[in-house]
Amino acid sequence: ERRQNKMSTKTNTQQQQQSAVAALSSPAQPPQQQQAAPPGAGGSASSSSSVPPQQQQRPQQVVPAETPPPPVPAVQPLQQPRFEDLTIDDDLPLLPRLQRYVQSSIALQRLVHVRMLGEVALEIGQQLTATELVPLLPPLVKDGESIIRQRLCAELKILCLVLMGMTTGGTNKEPPTPEMNAKSNLNSASRIPPSSSSLLPQIPKPAKSSKYYKVMTHHIFPHLFTLISDPDNEVRRAASENIVKLALRVDQNDVVTLALSIPLRLVKEGQKRAMSSASNPGGPNGTKDPALNTSTAGSTNPQTPAEDLLITASNLLADLASFLPPPRLSPETTTRYLSPTILSLAEDPNFRVRRAAVQALPRMLGSATLEDVKKRLLPKFVALSGDEMYRVRKASGECLVDVSRALGVLPWRIHFGDVWMEEDDGGGDGDGERAF
């Protein structure tokens, strides 16, 4: 019995070794064909002879051939920049050089030539700025580098001034002679009253009837609206500063439609995104609304959080209310548009938005009507000083000095009137508004 057990054990071991060798010698054979031999068979020849022919042919007919896996797409290697891409041809004129390198694949080259937009616009004038430079702006507004978008905001302001005709024609003019300076001083002294001639220079009026002014309103201001809704905070801040500067230069009748409409639309978009995110917490923060994305009004970035849009709009409203003079932003306009918007932001569920609103209220007191200050703005500031969030209460305490200054100037402004001279429409010499 021991001898028979040893022989059976030895036979099983040999069978396992033979099956392992057969499996290694034919790896492409399907597993159904490898298991065709019944257990206990001595070898591959005996197993194939013991199985009937019908059973030997059945696996070949039923089992399909293994399908090869789908081909994996080859990963394209990163294209290394060539030497021609790294060099800049300094012999090119300004405009062809700008058109060539502002679309470069190297971010540093794009940044250098974005900084040249204003310089080139001053050199080539209104017509070429509208036909050659403005078409280059859409890719730059959506550039992947935030530093390029931030710098573009300042260059857009210069392009607007060129299109409005508020800059000198070119840099290749001859320097003025002393006789020319003396003549210009005499002419300016004859136009400006002696009491105000030595304080502020004259601001030229924009050529509103010009076709280039329409290019600015229909193309550049939508780009500014896109930049002020950028996900990067520095880009939004730069766009806000330049919008306020342009609000001091555009036509007085277009301040509401061009400059003031930007923060109002931001508030509308931000509140809509906040409502959609509250109703759908798992969804994206912002969804595009076709009613707001018109072809001439620009579009907001869907990646910007709703609270960032509302905070940016609050700061921009405060800047417009504090920097624009009464001829451009009357107290009635402030009471009609700005005050209701700030009051709605002061009731926002997000404490960061309420803190931005309480910081904006002191700067709006000087531009609103006395009735609006007494009944709406000051009571809301007092209510925010007792807010449930500590940071909102702290911000209201830090703004007490600004509130006292604004309230000190308000009675003086109402009693003596706004110290701004009305525009002289009958002069005919291009004189703009003057302040003293």
BELZI-V591098 format. One record per residue. N is the residue number from 0. RES is the residue in three letters. OMEGA is omega as a letter, one per 20 degrees, with the letter a starting at -180 (none if undefined). NEAR is the number of other C-alpha atoms within 12 Angstrom. D_FIRST is the distance of its C-alpha to the first C-alpha in Angstrom with 1 decimal. Layout:
# BELZI-V591098
n=N res=RES omega=OMEGA near=NEAR d_first=D_FIRST
n=N res=RES omega=OMEGA near=NEAR d_first=D_FIRST
This chain:
# BELZI-V591098
n=0 res=GLU omega=r near=7 d_first=0.0
n=1 res=ARG omega=a near=8 d_first=3.8
n=2 res=ARG omega=r near=9 d_first=5.4
n=3 res=GLN omega=r near=10 d_first=5.1
n=4 res=ASN omega=r near=11 d_first=6.2
n=5 res=LYS omega=a near=12 d_first=8.6
n=6 res=MET omega=r near=13 d_first=9.8
n=7 res=SER omega=r near=16 d_first=10.5
n=8 res=THR omega=r near=15 d_first=12.2
n=9 res=LYS omega=r near=15 d_first=14.1
n=10 res=THR omega=r near=19 d_first=15.2
n=11 res=ASN omega=a near=19 d_first=16.5
n=12 res=THR omega=r near=16 d_first=18.3
n=13 res=GLN omega=r near=18 d_first=19.9
n=14 res=GLN omega=r near=23 d_first=21.1
n=15 res=GLN omega=r near=19 d_first=22.7
n=16 res=GLN omega=r near=16 d_first=24.4
n=17 res=GLN omega=r near=18 d_first=25.7
n=18 res=SER omega=r near=26 d_first=27.1
n=19 res=ALA omega=r near=16 d_first=28.7
n=20 res=VAL omega=r near=16 d_first=30.4
n=21 res=ALA omega=r near=21 d_first=31.6
n=22 res=ALA omega=r near=19 d_first=33.1
n=23 res=LEU omega=a near=13 d_first=34.9
n=24 res=SER omega=a near=12 d_first=36.2
n=25 res=SER omega=a near=14 d_first=37.8
n=26 res=PRO omega=a near=13 d_first=39.1
n=27 res=ALA omega=a near=15 d_first=41.8
n=28 res=GLN omega=r near=20 d_first=39.4
n=29 res=PRO omega=a near=19 d_first=39.6
n=30 res=PRO omega=r near=18 d_first=36.6
n=31 res=GLN omega=r near=20 d_first=36.6
n=32 res=GLN omega=r near=28 d_first=35.9
n=33 res=GLN omega=a near=25 d_first=33.2
n=34 res=GLN omega=a near=20 d_first=31.1
n=35 res=ALA omega=a near=28 d_first=31.6
n=36 res=ALA omega=r near=26 d_first=28.1
n=37 res=PRO omega=r near=19 d_first=25.7
n=38 res=PRO omega=r near=18 d_first=22.5
n=39 res=GLY omega=r near=19 d_first=19.5
n=40 res=ALA omega=a near=23 d_first=21.8
n=41 res=GLY omega=a near=24 d_first=21.2
n=42 res=GLY omega=a near=24 d_first=24.8
n=43 res=SER omega=a near=24 d_first=28.3
n=44 res=ALA omega=a near=12 d_first=29.4
n=45 res=SER omega=r near=16 d_first=26.8
n=46 res=SER omega=r near=24 d_first=27.4
n=47 res=SER omega=r near=22 d_first=31.2
n=48 res=SER omega=a near=17 d_first=30.8
n=49 res=SER omega=a near=20 d_first=28.7
n=50 res=VAL omega=r near=18 d_first=31.4
n=51 res=PRO omega=a near=14 d_first=34.6
n=52 res=PRO omega=a near=13 d_first=37.8
n=53 res=GLN omega=r near=12 d_first=39.5
n=54 res=GLN omega=r near=19 d_first=36.9
n=55 res=GLN omega=a near=21 d_first=37.1
n=56 res=GLN omega=a near=15 d_first=40.9
n=57 res=ARG omega=r near=16 d_first=41.0
n=58 res=PRO omega=a near=20 d_first=40.3
n=59 res=GLN omega=a near=17 d_first=42.9
n=60 res=GLN omega=a near=13 d_first=45.5
n=61 res=VAL omega=a near=13 d_first=44.8
n=62 res=VAL omega=r near=15 d_first=43.9
n=63 res=PRO omega=r near=14 d_first=47.2
n=64 res=ALA omega=a near=15 d_first=47.4
n=65 res=GLU omega=r near=11 d_first=47.6
n=66 res=THR omega=r near=9 d_first=51.2
n=67 res=PRO omega=r near=8 d_first=52.3
n=68 res=PRO omega=r near=6 d_first=53.6
n=69 res=PRO omega=a near=6 d_first=57.4
n=70 res=PRO omega=r near=7 d_first=59.1
n=71 res=VAL omega=r near=8 d_first=60.0
n=72 res=PRO omega=a near=6 d_first=63.7
n=73 res=ALA omega=r near=6 d_first=64.5
n=74 res=VAL omega=a near=7 d_first=66.1
n=75 res=GLN omega=r near=8 d_first=69.6
n=76 res=PRO omega=r near=6 d_first=70.3
n=77 res=LEU omega=a near=6 d_first=73.2
n=78 res=GLN omega=r near=9 d_first=76.3
n=79 res=GLN omega=r near=12 d_first=77.9
n=80 res=PRO omega=r near=12 d_first=81.6
n=81 res=ARG omega=r near=10 d_first=83.6
n=82 res=PHE omega=r near=8 d_first=86.4
n=83 res=GLU omega=r near=13 d_first=88.9
n=84 res=ASP omega=a near=20 d_first=87.6
n=85 res=LEU omega=a near=17 d_first=88.1
n=86 res=THR omega=r near=15 d_first=91.6
n=87 res=ILE omega=r near=23 d_first=94.7
n=88 res=ASP omega=a near=16 d_first=97.7
n=89 res=ASP omega=a near=13 d_first=100.7
n=90 res=ASP omega=r near=10 d_first=103.1
n=91 res=LEU omega=r near=13 d_first=102.6
n=92 res=PRO omega=a near=15 d_first=105.2
n=93 res=LEU omega=a near=24 d_first=104.3
n=94 res=LEU omega=r near=30 d_first=103.6
n=95 res=PRO omega=r near=23 d_first=101.4
n=96 res=ARG omega=r near=25 d_first=99.5
n=97 res=LEU omega=r near=32 d_first=98.9
n=98 res=GLN omega=a near=26 d_first=97.8
n=99 res=ARG omega=a near=24 d_first=95.4
n=100 res=TYR omega=r near=32 d_first=93.7
n=101 res=VAL omega=r near=34 d_first=93.7
n=102 res=GLN omega=a near=27 d_first=90.8
n=103 res=SER omega=r near=26 d_first=88.9
n=104 res=SER omega=r near=21 d_first=85.1
n=105 res=ILE omega=a near=24 d_first=85.8
n=106 res=ALA omega=a near=23 d_first=86.7
n=107 res=LEU omega=r near=21 d_first=89.1
n=108 res=GLN omega=r near=26 d_first=91.1
n=109 res=ARG omega=a near=36 d_first=91.4
n=110 res=LEU omega=a near=29 d_first=92.5
n=111 res=VAL omega=a near=24 d_first=95.2
n=112 res=HIS omega=r near=33 d_first=96.6
n=113 res=VAL omega=r near=41 d_first=96.5
n=114 res=ARG omega=a near=29 d_first=98.8
n=115 res=MET omega=a near=31 d_first=101.2
n=116 res=LEU omega=a near=43 d_first=101.7
n=117 res=GLY omega=r near=35 d_first=104.7
n=118 res=GLU omega=r near=30 d_first=106.3
n=119 res=VAL omega=r near=33 d_first=105.9
n=120 res=ALA omega=r near=39 d_first=107.2
n=121 res=LEU omega=a near=33 d_first=110.3
n=122 res=GLU omega=a near=27 d_first=110.8
n=123 res=ILE omega=r near=29 d_first=110.4
n=124 res=GLY omega=a near=33 d_first=112.2
n=125 res=GLN omega=a near=36 d_first=111.7
n=126 res=GLN omega=a near=24 d_first=111.1
n=127 res=LEU omega=r near=22 d_first=108.4
n=128 res=THR omega=a near=37 d_first=106.7
n=129 res=ALA omega=a near=32 d_first=106.5
n=130 res=THR omega=a near=21 d_first=105.4
n=131 res=GLU omega=a near=22 d_first=103.2
n=132 res=LEU omega=a near=45 d_first=101.9
n=133 res=VAL omega=r near=35 d_first=101.3
n=134 res=PRO omega=r near=20 d_first=98.7
n=135 res=LEU omega=a near=30 d_first=96.7
n=136 res=LEU omega=a near=36 d_first=96.2
n=137 res=PRO omega=r near=23 d_first=93.4
n=138 res=PRO omega=a near=21 d_first=90.5
n=139 res=LEU omega=r near=36 d_first=91.8
n=140 res=VAL omega=a near=40 d_first=91.9
n=141 res=LYS omega=a near=26 d_first=88.2
n=142 res=ASP omega=a near=29 d_first=87.2
n=143 res=GLY omega=a near=19 d_first=83.9
n=144 res=GLU omega=a near=25 d_first=85.6
n=145 res=SER omega=a near=25 d_first=87.5
n=146 res=ILE omega=r near=28 d_first=89.9
n=147 res=ILE omega=r near=36 d_first=91.1
n=148 res=ARG omega=r near=40 d_first=91.7
n=149 res=GLN omega=r near=36 d_first=93.5
n=150 res=ARG omega=a near=33 d_first=95.8
n=151 res=LEU omega=a near=44 d_first=96.5
n=152 res=CYS omega=r near=44 d_first=98.1
n=153 res=ALA omega=r near=35 d_first=100.9
n=154 res=GLU omega=r near=38 d_first=101.4
n=155 res=LEU omega=r near=46 d_first=101.8
n=156 res=LYS omega=r near=38 d_first=104.7
n=157 res=ILE omega=r near=37 d_first=106.5
n=158 res=LEU omega=r near=47 d_first=105.8
n=159 res=CYS omega=r near=45 d_first=107.4
n=160 res=LEU omega=r near=42 d_first=110.4
n=161 res=VAL omega=a near=42 d_first=110.9
n=162 res=LEU omega=r near=43 d_first=110.6
n=163 res=MET omega=a near=38 d_first=113.1
n=164 res=GLY omega=a near=33 d_first=115.5
n=165 res=MET omega=r near=31 d_first=115.8
n=166 res=THR omega=r near=28 d_first=115.2
n=167 res=THR omega=a near=21 d_first=117.3
n=168 res=GLY omega=a near=23 d_first=116.8
n=169 res=GLY omega=a near=19 d_first=115.4
n=170 res=THR omega=a near=15 d_first=115.0
n=171 res=ASN omega=r near=12 d_first=117.1
n=172 res=LYS omega=r near=10 d_first=120.4
n=173 res=GLU omega=r near=9 d_first=123.1
n=174 res=PRO omega=a near=11 d_first=123.5
n=175 res=PRO omega=r near=12 d_first=126.3
n=176 res=THR omega=r near=11 d_first=129.6
n=177 res=PRO omega=r near=10 d_first=131.6
n=178 res=GLU omega=r near=11 d_first=134.1
n=179 res=MET omega=r near=13 d_first=131.4
n=180 res=ASN omega=r near=13 d_first=130.1
n=181 res=ALA omega=r near=13 d_first=133.6
n=182 res=LYS omega=r near=14 d_first=134.2
n=183 res=SER omega=r near=15 d_first=131.0
n=184 res=ASN omega=r near=17 d_first=131.8
n=185 res=LEU omega=r near=15 d_first=135.2
n=186 res=ASN omega=a near=16 d_first=133.7
n=187 res=SER omega=r near=22 d_first=131.1
n=188 res=ALA omega=r near=19 d_first=133.8
n=189 res=SER omega=a near=15 d_first=135.9
n=190 res=ARG omega=a near=23 d_first=133.2
n=191 res=ILE omega=r near=28 d_first=131.7
n=192 res=PRO omega=a near=19 d_first=133.9
n=193 res=PRO omega=a near=14 d_first=134.8
n=194 res=SER omega=a near=13 d_first=133.1
n=195 res=SER omega=a near=20 d_first=129.6
n=196 res=SER omega=a near=20 d_first=129.9
n=197 res=SER omega=a near=16 d_first=128.7
n=198 res=LEU omega=a near=14 d_first=125.6
n=199 res=LEU omega=r near=17 d_first=123.1
n=200 res=PRO omega=r near=20 d_first=123.0
n=201 res=GLN omega=r near=26 d_first=123.3
n=202 res=ILE omega=a near=23 d_first=120.2
n=203 res=PRO omega=r near=26 d_first=120.5
n=204 res=LYS omega=r near=29 d_first=119.8
n=205 res=PRO omega=r near=33 d_first=116.8
n=206 res=ALA omega=a near=27 d_first=117.7
n=207 res=LYS omega=a near=24 d_first=116.3
n=208 res=SER omega=a near=14 d_first=117.8
n=209 res=SER omega=r near=19 d_first=116.1
n=210 res=LYS omega=r near=19 d_first=113.1
n=211 res=TYR omega=r near=30 d_first=111.2
n=212 res=TYR omega=r near=33 d_first=111.5
n=213 res=LYS omega=r near=25 d_first=109.6
n=214 res=VAL omega=r near=31 d_first=106.9
n=215 res=MET omega=a near=38 d_first=106.4
n=216 res=THR omega=a near=36 d_first=106.2
n=217 res=HIS omega=a near=25 d_first=103.9
n=218 res=HIS omega=a near=32 d_first=101.5
n=219 res=ILE omega=r near=45 d_first=101.6
n=220 res=PHE omega=r near=43 d_first=101.8
n=221 res=PRO omega=r near=36 d_first=98.7
n=222 res=HIS omega=r near=41 d_first=96.9
n=223 res=LEU omega=r near=50 d_first=98.1
n=224 res=PHE omega=r near=46 d_first=96.8
n=225 res=THR omega=a near=44 d_first=93.3
n=226 res=LEU omega=a near=47 d_first=93.4
n=227 res=ILE omega=r near=46 d_first=94.5
n=228 res=SER omega=a near=46 d_first=91.4
n=229 res=ASP omega=r near=39 d_first=89.1
n=230 res=PRO omega=a near=29 d_first=86.0
n=231 res=ASP omega=a near=27 d_first=87.2
n=232 res=ASN omega=a near=23 d_first=89.7
n=233 res=GLU omega=r near=25 d_first=91.7
n=234 res=VAL omega=r near=33 d_first=92.2
n=235 res=ARG omega=r near=40 d_first=93.4
n=236 res=ARG omega=r near=32 d_first=95.8
n=237 res=ALA omega=r near=33 d_first=97.3
n=238 res=ALA omega=r near=42 d_first=97.8
n=239 res=SER omega=r near=42 d_first=99.5
n=240 res=GLU omega=a near=31 d_first=101.9
n=241 res=ASN omega=r near=36 d_first=103.0
n=242 res=ILE omega=r near=44 d_first=103.4
n=243 res=VAL omega=r near=38 d_first=105.9
n=244 res=LYS omega=r near=26 d_first=107.7
n=245 res=LEU omega=r near=40 d_first=108.0
n=246 res=ALA omega=r near=39 d_first=109.3
n=247 res=LEU omega=a near=38 d_first=112.3
n=248 res=ARG omega=a near=38 d_first=113.0
n=249 res=VAL omega=r near=40 d_first=112.4
n=250 res=ASP omega=a near=33 d_first=115.2
n=251 res=GLN omega=a near=29 d_first=116.2
n=252 res=ASN omega=a near=20 d_first=115.6
n=253 res=ASP omega=a near=23 d_first=112.0
n=254 res=VAL omega=a near=31 d_first=110.8
n=255 res=VAL omega=a near=30 d_first=109.4
n=256 res=THR omega=a near=25 d_first=107.8
n=257 res=LEU omega=a near=35 d_first=106.3
n=258 res=ALA omega=a near=43 d_first=105.6
n=259 res=LEU omega=r near=41 d_first=105.6
n=260 res=SER omega=a near=29 d_first=103.4
n=261 res=ILE omega=r near=44 d_first=100.5
n=262 res=PRO omega=r near=43 d_first=99.7
n=263 res=LEU omega=r near=36 d_first=100.4
n=264 res=ARG omega=r near=37 d_first=97.8
n=265 res=LEU omega=r near=44 d_first=95.4
n=266 res=VAL omega=r near=40 d_first=95.8
n=267 res=LYS omega=r near=27 d_first=95.3
n=268 res=GLU omega=r near=38 d_first=92.1
n=269 res=GLY omega=r near=40 d_first=90.8
n=270 res=GLN omega=r near=33 d_first=91.4
n=271 res=LYS omega=r near=27 d_first=89.8
n=272 res=ARG omega=r near=33 d_first=86.7
n=273 res=ALA omega=r near=30 d_first=86.5
n=274 res=MET omega=r near=23 d_first=86.8
n=275 res=SER omega=r near=22 d_first=84.0
n=276 res=SER omega=r near=20 d_first=81.7
n=277 res=ALA omega=r near=18 d_first=82.4
n=278 res=SER omega=r near=14 d_first=81.7
n=279 res=ASN omega=a near=14 d_first=78.6
n=280 res=PRO omega=a near=13 d_first=77.0
n=281 res=GLY omega=a near=10 d_first=74.0
n=282 res=GLY omega=r near=14 d_first=76.0
n=283 res=PRO omega=a near=20 d_first=77.8
n=284 res=ASN omega=a near=28 d_first=80.8
n=285 res=GLY omega=r near=32 d_first=83.3
n=286 res=THR omega=a near=28 d_first=83.7
n=287 res=LYS omega=r near=21 d_first=86.3
n=288 res=ASP omega=a near=18 d_first=89.1
n=289 res=PRO omega=a near=13 d_first=90.9
n=290 res=ALA omega=a near=16 d_first=94.1
n=291 res=LEU omega=a near=26 d_first=94.2
n=292 res=ASN omega=r near=20 d_first=93.1
n=293 res=THR omega=a near=16 d_first=96.3
n=294 res=SER omega=a near=14 d_first=97.0
n=295 res=THR omega=a near=21 d_first=100.0
n=296 res=ALA omega=a near=27 d_first=98.8
n=297 res=GLY omega=a near=31 d_first=95.7
n=298 res=SER omega=r near=33 d_first=92.3
n=299 res=THR omega=r near=42 d_first=90.5
n=300 res=ASN omega=a near=33 d_first=87.1
n=301 res=PRO omega=a near=24 d_first=84.3
n=302 res=GLN omega=a near=22 d_first=82.4
n=303 res=THR omega=r near=33 d_first=85.2
n=304 res=PRO omega=a near=32 d_first=84.6
n=305 res=ALA omega=a near=38 d_first=87.2
n=306 res=GLU omega=r near=37 d_first=88.3
n=307 res=ASP omega=r near=38 d_first=89.1
n=308 res=LEU omega=a near=47 d_first=91.3
n=309 res=LEU omega=r near=45 d_first=93.2
n=310 res=ILE omega=r near=42 d_first=93.7
n=311 res=THR omega=r near=46 d_first=95.0
n=312 res=ALA omega=r near=44 d_first=97.3
n=313 res=SER omega=r near=47 d_first=98.7
n=314 res=ASN omega=r near=43 d_first=99.5
n=315 res=LEU omega=r near=48 d_first=101.1
n=316 res=LEU omega=r near=48 d_first=103.2
n=317 res=ALA omega=r near=36 d_first=104.4
n=318 res=ASP omega=r near=35 d_first=105.2
n=319 res=LEU omega=a near=42 d_first=107.2
n=320 res=ALA omega=a near=42 d_first=109.1
n=321 res=SER omega=a near=30 d_first=110.0
n=322 res=PHE omega=a near=25 d_first=110.8
n=323 res=LEU omega=r near=36 d_first=112.6
n=324 res=PRO omega=a near=32 d_first=116.3
n=325 res=PRO omega=r near=31 d_first=117.9
n=326 res=PRO omega=r near=29 d_first=119.4
n=327 res=ARG omega=r near=36 d_first=115.8
n=328 res=LEU omega=a near=38 d_first=114.1
n=329 res=SER omega=r near=29 d_first=116.6
n=330 res=PRO omega=r near=32 d_first=116.0
n=331 res=GLU omega=r near=21 d_first=115.9
n=332 res=THR omega=r near=28 d_first=113.0
n=333 res=THR omega=a near=37 d_first=111.2
n=334 res=THR omega=a near=29 d_first=111.7
n=335 res=ARG omega=a near=21 d_first=110.6
n=336 res=TYR omega=a near=31 d_first=107.5
n=337 res=LEU omega=a near=45 d_first=106.4
n=338 res=SER omega=r near=39 d_first=106.8
n=339 res=PRO omega=a near=27 d_first=104.8
n=340 res=THR omega=r near=37 d_first=102.0
n=341 res=ILE omega=r near=44 d_first=101.8
n=342 res=LEU omega=r near=35 d_first=102.1
n=343 res=SER omega=r near=29 d_first=99.1
n=344 res=LEU omega=r near=41 d_first=97.1
n=345 res=ALA omega=r near=37 d_first=98.1
n=346 res=GLU omega=a near=26 d_first=96.3
n=347 res=ASP omega=r near=30 d_first=93.1
n=348 res=PRO omega=a near=22 d_first=89.9
n=349 res=ASN omega=a near=29 d_first=88.7
n=350 res=PHE omega=r near=27 d_first=90.3
n=351 res=ARG omega=r near=28 d_first=90.5
n=352 res=VAL omega=r near=38 d_first=92.7
n=353 res=ARG omega=r near=40 d_first=94.9
n=354 res=ARG omega=r near=38 d_first=95.3
n=355 res=ALA omega=r near=41 d_first=96.4
n=356 res=ALA omega=a near=46 d_first=98.9
n=357 res=VAL omega=r near=48 d_first=100.4
n=358 res=GLN omega=r near=40 d_first=100.9
n=359 res=ALA omega=a near=43 d_first=102.6
n=360 res=LEU omega=r near=52 d_first=105.0
n=361 res=PRO omega=a near=42 d_first=107.5
n=362 res=ARG omega=r near=42 d_first=107.9
n=363 res=MET omega=a near=49 d_first=108.8
n=364 res=LEU omega=a near=43 d_first=111.5
n=365 res=GLY omega=a near=43 d_first=114.1
n=366 res=SER omega=a near=44 d_first=113.8
n=367 res=ALA omega=r near=41 d_first=113.7
n=368 res=THR omega=a near=30 d_first=116.7
n=369 res=LEU omega=r near=27 d_first=117.9
n=370 res=GLU omega=r near=21 d_first=117.0
n=371 res=ASP omega=r near=29 d_first=113.5
n=372 res=VAL omega=a near=32 d_first=113.1
n=373 res=LYS omega=a near=18 d_first=114.5
n=374 res=LYS omega=a near=18 d_first=112.6
n=375 res=ARG omega=a near=27 d_first=109.2
n=376 res=LEU omega=a near=38 d_first=108.3
n=377 res=LEU omega=r near=32 d_first=109.3
n=378 res=PRO omega=r near=20 d_first=107.9
n=379 res=LYS omega=r near=32 d_first=104.5
n=380 res=PHE omega=r near=38 d_first=104.6
n=381 res=VAL omega=r near=25 d_first=105.2
n=382 res=ALA omega=r near=20 d_first=102.4
n=383 res=LEU omega=r near=35 d_first=100.0
n=384 res=SER omega=r near=29 d_first=101.0
n=385 res=GLY omega=a near=20 d_first=99.4
n=386 res=ASP omega=a near=26 d_first=96.2
n=387 res=GLU omega=a near=16 d_first=92.9
n=388 res=MET omega=a near=19 d_first=91.4
n=389 res=TYR omega=a near=17 d_first=92.4
n=390 res=ARG omega=r near=23 d_first=92.6
n=391 res=VAL omega=r near=32 d_first=95.1
n=392 res=ARG omega=r near=27 d_first=97.3
n=393 res=LYS omega=r near=22 d_first=97.2
n=394 res=ALA omega=r near=31 d_first=98.3
n=395 res=SER omega=r near=33 d_first=101.2
n=396 res=GLY omega=r near=24 d_first=102.3
n=397 res=GLU omega=a near=19 d_first=102.2
n=398 res=CYS omega=a near=27 d_first=104.4
n=399 res=LEU omega=r near=24 d_first=107.2
n=400 res=VAL omega=r near=16 d_first=109.3
n=401 res=ASP omega=r near=24 d_first=109.0
n=402 res=VAL omega=a near=28 d_first=110.0
n=403 res=SER omega=r near=20 d_first=113.0
n=404 res=ARG omega=r near=18 d_first=114.1
n=405 res=ALA omega=r near=27 d_first=113.8
n=406 res=LEU omega=r near=28 d_first=115.7
n=407 res=GLY omega=a near=17 d_first=118.4
n=408 res=VAL omega=a near=23 d_first=118.9
n=409 res=LEU omega=r near=29 d_first=118.8
n=410 res=PRO omega=r near=22 d_first=122.2
n=411 res=TRP omega=r near=16 d_first=123.9
n=412 res=ARG omega=a near=22 d_first=122.5
n=413 res=ILE omega=a near=20 d_first=123.7
n=414 res=HIS omega=a near=12 d_first=127.1
n=415 res=PHE omega=a near=11 d_first=128.0
n=416 res=GLY omega=r near=15 d_first=126.0
n=417 res=ASP omega=a near=24 d_first=123.4
n=418 res=VAL omega=r near=17 d_first=124.7
n=419 res=TRP omega=r near=19 d_first=123.9
n=420 res=MET omega=r near=21 d_first=126.4
n=421 res=GLU omega=r near=19 d_first=126.2
n=422 res=GLU omega=r near=23 d_first=125.5
n=423 res=ASP omega=a near=18 d_first=128.6
n=424 res=ASP omega=a near=13 d_first=128.3
n=425 res=GLY omega=a near=10 d_first=131.8
n=426 res=GLY omega=r near=13 d_first=131.7
n=427 res=GLY omega=a near=12 d_first=130.3
n=428 res=ASP omega=a near=18 d_first=129.3
n=429 res=GLY omega=r near=20 d_first=125.6
n=430 res=ASP omega=r near=24 d_first=125.9
n=431 res=GLY omega=a near=31 d_first=122.9
n=432 res=GLU omega=a near=32 d_first=122.6
n=433 res=ARG omega=r near=28 d_first=123.8
n=434 res=ALA omega=r near=25 d_first=123.1
n=435 res=PHE omega=none near=20 d_first=125.0
